[in-house]
Amino acid sequence: MHHKSLSLKTAFAAIIVCTGIFLAGCGQEKPAGEEQPGLGRRLDVRSFGARGNGKADDSKAIQAVIDEAAPGDTVYLPKGDYLVRTLRLAPNVHFVAEGVLRQPKALSDSFSVEKQHSDAPLFRAHRVSNIYLSFRAETVNEAIYASQCSNITIANSHIAGDSTNRRSFPGILWYSCSACRVVGSTVSHYGIARKSAKSYNPGTAIRVLSSRGVTVSGNELHHNGENGIFVHDSGDIEIDGNYIHHNGMSGIQVAFNSAELVTNYRITNNRLEYNAADAIDINNRAHGVVMPVRALIAGNYSWKNGFVSGESTPDGSGIGTLIGISDVTLSGNRAFGNNRPALYVEGCGTITANRNLTDGAFELVGRWDSIRMEGNTFPTLRLLANADGRVLHLKTNRVTRALLPNDIRIDSLLLEENEIESGPVNINMEGNLRFEGNTLISGHDAGALLLVKVGSAFLKGNRITNKKNAAIAIGKTAHQVVIDSNFVSSGGAALHDAGSPGLQLTRNALDEQVTQP
């Protein structure tokens, strides 16, 4: 399926192109070298010796045009097949190609941890700025490797890699760049397709390293060996309206080294499908310090991530995997059919999730500061045995089950106005509970709400129903329990008290269906 959702930035860029700012060929063709006042010249490479026949090496002829161009000029490739090796970009010189640029197979190089960029990208940009590129290319290494550059735009381009390379370089590599963007483009087949759920091969559509102010918008990124987008030690990143599918790892992955650089992320309105790992993965596990990334993850749709040929991989969250980070809002996302929990939160600070819709679980692991979930629809809230949180606040969610293991710690567990469709809800923890305005339904022999152990509990205005036995069971290690103004319906006694110290019962309506012997 083809999907592109151009942001306003993309649309604005397209208008600029068509009005002639970059002389991209949107209007009537001009003779090679003809100047338009204030806009520079369009230099047709055929007029300067390039052949475009797919056989002759056109690298020198095209490079000569780039080198001769004046600031503001556009190097133009008409239709044809241009065999090229590496072209070095010049500042303020634009590049537009209707023809196809092809790299010879003999240039193919291999990615490694020690060598993360090739010696022969199609375009090499170093310490240059103010460049617009729109082109079609088939490359064996990177389509562009840009380092220490600014204000480079790749727009309306079609870029394909070598799908037979087991250790492919990325299609687009930004390193230590600023204010760069990829819009309205297709990047595909960098690296061999993933064959196994247990292993994968390098090859990413867009790789962003140590950069700031990068925009990736309205693109289709598909069938790459590893990620659709990989971002490392970078900030001020906007990833909007992309269709990211059939990649060998996560659709979008954010990783850390100098963690303080990773801040200000907008990951919005993307469609993420059939990627072999997570839809979105932001992972700061290695540093042991929670970092405030200030991220908005909103309006994304994910489907069937976390599988290879129908086999589950170790990953595959639908909305996001968040590890060791803080200041993240997840809003209005939809996720279905993914392998692992829709939202996986491990060792985080402040996380807000609102208005998300999914058939996957929300899973909380380790220590967190404050997690607020409001207006979500999801089947399961699951805490693991090492859960240790300061605040967990659930409000107006619709959730099928809440699974809280024994002996966890939550300083303040707040559940307000939720619909919990299947009990029991087991409270056996260090900390305090406020349970107010909820609807809880259960058909379990153990009951609907089990207050086994808690520092204090306040239950008010809830509708609690259990068709079997007691609806609320209160243990002797549940302290300072106040149950006020609830409607409780049960197939046995509404309440069962095993000796809770300080228990207070006031103004409750009890519907007890006790069978007489």
N, C-alpha and C positions, 0 to 999 in steps of 0.2 A: 504494500500500500504506500502510495506517495502522499506525503503530508508536509506542508510548509505553512507556518504561521508567522508572517513577517511582522515585526514590531514597528512602531512608529519611526524608530531610528532607521530601520531598513528601508521603509517606504520613502522617507525623506532623502536618504542616500540615493535611492533610485531616481528620484525627481532631479536631484542635482546632476546625476550622470546624464540624464536625458536632456537637460538644458544646456549641456555642452561644457560644463566645468572641467570634466576630465576627457572630453572629446572621445567618448567611447563608441562612437559610431551609431548613435541613436538617430541622428538626423541624416541629411544628404551627405554622401561621401565627398570628401575634398581631395584634390590631388596631393600626392606625397609632398610634405614639406610646406604646404600652404599654411600661412599664419592667419588666425582669426584674432582681431584686436583684443588684447588683454587676456587671451586664453592660451597662448602658446600654439605650437604647430603640431600637426599629426604627421608622424614620419612613417611611411609605409616601407617595411623592411624589404619588400620585393624590389623597390626602386634603389635599394642599397646593396643588392647582390644576393639576398636570401632566396633560395630556390623553392622550398616548401614542397618538395616532391617525395619526401619520406626516405630518400636514399642519401642525398648529399648532407654532410654535417654543416648545419647552418649556424653553429654556435658563434663562430668568429664574426660572421656578417651581422647577426643580431646584436652581439655585444658591441660591435663598432657603432651601431646606431644609438645604443644606450649611452655610450661614452661621448658621442658627438652631440647628444641632445642638450638643449638649454633648459634651465629650470622652467617648469610649466608645460614642457612638451610631452606628447604622448607617443610612445612607440607602438605602432599598429601592425598586427599580423593578419592579413586577409586569409580567406579559407585556404586550406592546404595542410599537409603533414610536414612538420618541421622537426627534423632530427637534431637534438641539442644535448649538450652535456651539462654545463653549469653556466648560468647567466648571473652576473653581479649587478645588483640594482644600484642606481645613482640617486642621490637626494633630489626630491622635487621633480622626478621624471616618472611618468605614469606608463602603464603597460596594459594594452588591450589586445586580445587575440580572438579572432573568429576561427582561426585554424587550430589544429591540435599540436601541442608540443609533446614530443616523445623522447624519453631517454633510452639510450642503448642498453641492452641487458648486461653487457660487460661491465658496466659501472656498479652493479649491484653490490652492496656492502651489508654487513650484519651488525645489528644493535647488540650492545652488551652493557653491563654495569659500568665498565671502564670506558666504553665508547658510546656515548648517548647521542651523538650526531655524526652524520656521515661526512666524508671528504668531498662528496659530489652531490649536493642537493640541486634540484632544478634551478631554483632561485636562491642566491645567497645575498643577504642583506646584513650589513654590519655598520653600526653608527650612522645610519641614514634615516631620513624622516620625510613625511609629507608625500607619500606614494600611494597611488590607487592602482590595483591590479584586478583585471577581469580576464580569465583565461580558461582554456580547456587543456588538460594535460594527463598523460599517462607516464608515471615515473617509477623508477626502481628504488630510489631513495626518497628523501623528503621533497615535497613540491616546493616548500620554502623553509629555509632555516634563517631566522632573523634574530640577531643578538644586539642588544643595546640600541634598539631602534625606537622611534616614536611615530605615532600617527601614520600607521600603515593600514590600509583597508584592502581586504580581499572580498570582492563582491561578485555575485552571479557567476561563480566559477564552477567547473566540473573537474574534479581531481580524482584520479584512480591510481592505486598503488599496485604492487606485485603480490597477488594473492597466493603465490607459491613460496614466498620467502618466510621461513620459519622464525626468523629473528629480524623483523622489519623495523625500520625507523618510522616515526610518525609521518602523517601526511603534512601537517603544519606544525612547526616548532617555533614557539616564541620563548626566547631566553633573555631575561633582564630587559624587557621591553615595556613601553608605556603607551597608553591611548591607542591600542591597536584593536582591530576588529575583523571578524569573519562573518559575513552576512549573505543570506540568500544563496548559499553554495552547497554542493554535494561533495563529500569526501568519503571514499569507500575503498575497501579491499587492500588496506595496508596490513599485510600479514596474513598468514594462513588461517583458515577457519578453525575454531576450536573443535577438537574431535572427542575429547575426554572430559568427564566431569571432574577428574582429579588433577588435570594439568592444562596449561594454556601457553600460548606463545606471544611474544611482544608484537606490537603493531597497533598504534593508536591513531585515531583520526586527527585530533588536535591536542597537542601537549603544551602546557603553559608552565614555565619554570621561572621563579624569582621575578615576576612581572607585576605590573599594576595597571589598572584601568583597561582590562581586556574585555571586549564584548563578543559574544558568540550568539548570533541571533538569526532565526529563520532558516537554519541549515538542515540538511539531511545527512546524517552520519551513520553509516551502516556497513555491516560485514567487514569489520576490522578485527584483527587478531586479539586485541586487548580491549582498552576502553574506547568509548566514543569520545569523551573529553577527560583528560587527566590534568589536574592543576596541583602544583607543588610550590609551597612557600610564596604564594602570591595573594594579592589583595585587590579590593575594588573590582570584583568580577561580576559581570552580568551574563547569565546564560538563559536566554529567553526564546520560547517559541520554536525550539528545535524538534525534529523527529529523529530519535536516536534508537536504532534497532539492530538486532542480530550481531552484536559485538561480543567478543570473547570474554570480557570481564564486565565490570560495572558500566552502566551507561554514562554516569558522571562520577568521578572520584576526586576527592580533595585530600591531599596528604601534607604532612608537616615535617619540617626540619627545624628551621628558625620559626617557631610557632607564632611569635608575636607579629609576623608579617601577614598571617592568614586572617583577614578581617574584611568585612563588608561584602557579603555575597547576596546576590539575587538570582535564585534558581526558580524560574517561573514559566508556567504555560508550556512545558515540554511534554512530549509524548515519548515514553520509554517502553519499548516492547522487545521481548525475546532476547534480551541481553543475558549473558550466562551467569552474571553475579547480581549485585544490588542495582536497583534503579539509581539511587543516589547514596554515595558512601563518603562520609566526612569522618576521618579516622585520626585521632590524636592519642592513641593508646600508648605510644612509646615514651612520651615525655613525662607522664605521671603528674602533670599539672593541668588543671582544667583551663582552657583558653577561651575567652569571649570572642567568638568569630562574627557576631552580629550578622546572622544569616536569615534571609526570608526564603522559605521553600513553599511555593504557593501555586495552585492551579495546575499542577502536573497530573498526568494520567499515566499509569503503568499497568502492564499486562504481561503475564507469563515470563517474568524474569527469574533467573536462577535455575535454568535447565540447559542441558546439552543433549540433543536428540532424545528428549523425554526423560532423561536421567537427572535427578536432583544434584546440584552442586552444593558446596558448603555455604553458599551465599544465596542472595535472592530476596532481600527486603523490597517491599513494594513502594512505600513512601520514602523511607530513608533509614540508613544505619548511622547513628550518631555516637561517637566515642570520644570522651575526654574533652568535650566542648561545652560552651554556654552561650546564652543570648541567641537562641534559635527559635523562630516561629514557623510552624508548619500549618498552613491554612488552605482549605478548599482543595486538597489533593484527593484523587480517586485512585484506588489500586485494587486489582482483582487478579486472581489466578497465579499469584507469585509464590515462590517456593517457601520462603521463610516469613517471620513476622512482618507485617506491614511497616511497623515502626519498632526499631530496636534501639534502646537508649542504655548506654553503659557508662557509668562514672562521669556523669555530666553535671553542669551547674543549673542554670535556669533554662527550661524548655517549655514552650507553649504550643499546644496542638489544638486547633479549633476547626470545626466544620469539615473534617475529613471523613470520607466514606470509603470503607474497605471491607473485604471479606477475610482479611488477615488480622492476626493478633497485634496488640500493643504489648511489648515486652520490656520490663525494666530490670536492670542488672547493676549490682554494686551500689556505690554511694552516689547520691545526687543531692542538690540543694533545693530547688523548687521546680516541680513539674505541675503544670496546669493543663487539663484536658477539658474542653468545653464544646458542646454541640457536635460531637463526633458520633458516627455510627460504625461499630466494629464488633466482632463476635466475642473476643476474649481479651480481658486484661490479665496479664500474667506477670507476677513478680517471682524472681528466682530466690533461692534460699539465702543468698548473701545480700539481699536488698537492704539498704540502709539510707533512708532519706530524711530530709528535714521537713519538707512539705510535699504532699501529694494531694492535689485538689481536682476532683472530678465534678463537673456541673453540666447538667442537661445533656448528658450523653445517653445513647441507646446502646447497651452492651448486653450480650447474651450471658456471659459468665465473668465473674471476677475471682481469679485464683490467687490467693494469698497464702503462702506456705507458713508453717509454724516458725515462731522464734525470729521473725524479721523485726526491724526497727523502723518506725516512721514517727517522727516527733509529732506531726499533725497530719492525720488522715481525714480529709474532708470530702464527703460525698453528699451532693446537693442536687435534688430534682432530676436524678437519673432514672432511667428505666432499665432494670436488671431483670432479664427475662428468665433466668434459670439459676436458682440457688443450689447449694447453700453458699453464703458469703461467710468465710471463716476468719474471725479476728482473733489471732493468737500472737500478740506482738508487744514489744516495748513501745510506748507512745500513747497518743490520745486520739480518740475518734469523735468526729461529729457527723451524724447520719441524719439528714434532714430533707423532707419533701420528696423522698424517693419512692418509687414503686418497685417492689421486689417480689417475684413470684418463684415458688419452688415446689417441686413434687418429690423431694428427697426425704428419705427416712430420718436423716439427721436434723432436718428442719430447714428454715430459710436463712436465719441470721444466727450465727454462733458467736457469742461473746465469751471466748475461753479465757483470754488474758489480755488486759488492756489497762493502761494507767488511769484513764477516765474515758467515759463514753456518754454522749448526749444524743438521744434519739427523739426527734420531734417531727410530727406531721407526715409520717410515712404511711404507705399502704403496703403491708407485709402479709403475704398469703402463702400458706403451705398446706397442701392437701393431706399430708401425713404427719401425725404426731404434733409436737409443739412447733409453733412458728419461730419463736425466739427462745434460745437456750442460753443461760447465763452461768458461767463457771465461777468458782470461788476465788479465782485469781483475776477476775474482772472487777476492778475497783471503781468506785464513784460513778456508778451507772445511773443515769436519769432517763426514764422512758416516759415521754409526755405527749399527749394528744395524737397518738397514732391509732390507725385502724388496723387491727390484727385479726386475720382469719386463719383458722387451722382445723385440721382433721382430728386434733386431740386438744389438750389444754393449750391455750394460746401462748403461755409463758411457762418456762421451766427454769426455776432458780435452784442452783446447786449450792447456794450459800454465799452469794456475792455481797461483800461488805459495802455498806452505804447505798444499797439499791433503793431508788425512789421511783414509784409508779403513780402517775397522776393523769387524770382525764383521758385515758385510753378507751377506745371502743373495741371490745373483744367479741369476736364471733367464734365460739368454740363448738365444734361439732363432735362432742364426746359420745362415743358409742356406749350405751349402758349395757352391763352384763345381763 
